[in-house]
Amino acid sequence: MEANNLKAKILIIDDDPDFRKVASMMLKSEFYDVVTAKNSQEGKEKLV
């Protein structure tokens, strides 16, 4: 984690809900801020 305690945000886009869940859990355990989306359209919406 950065010295100023800012979390890096990661966007996971994948159509497999199990993959999104596992990848999200792993990254959150390393203190990342994780956002997930099931497709590119949803991912674009979550970027804003």
N, C-alpha and C positions, 0 to 999 in steps of 0.2 A: 504494500500500500504506500502511496505517496506520503511524503513528510507532512504535507498540509492537510492530510486526512480526506482528500477528495477521492471519491470512488470513481473508477473508470466504468463507463456504461457500455454494455455489450448488447447488441440486438441479434437474436438468433432467429433466423427464418428457415423453417423446415416444415414439410407437410406431415411428418411423423410425430404425433403427440408424445409418444414415449421418449423419442430422442430429445425433443424440446424440454421435457420434464427432467430427464437425467442430466443433460448438459447444463440446464439452468441450476439445478441443485449443486452440481460440481463447482460451477463458477461462483455461485453465492457463498459456498463454503470457503472460497478464497477471497471473499469480501468485495466481489464485483457487483455492480448494480446491473441486473439482467432484465431485459425486456424480450418477450417472445412474440412471434407472429407465425401464422400457418401458411402464408403466401406473400408474394411481393407486394401486392396491393395493401394488405394489412400492415406489412412492414413499413411502407411509405407513410401510411397514416400515423403510425406510432413514432416516426421520426420527428414529427412536429411537436 
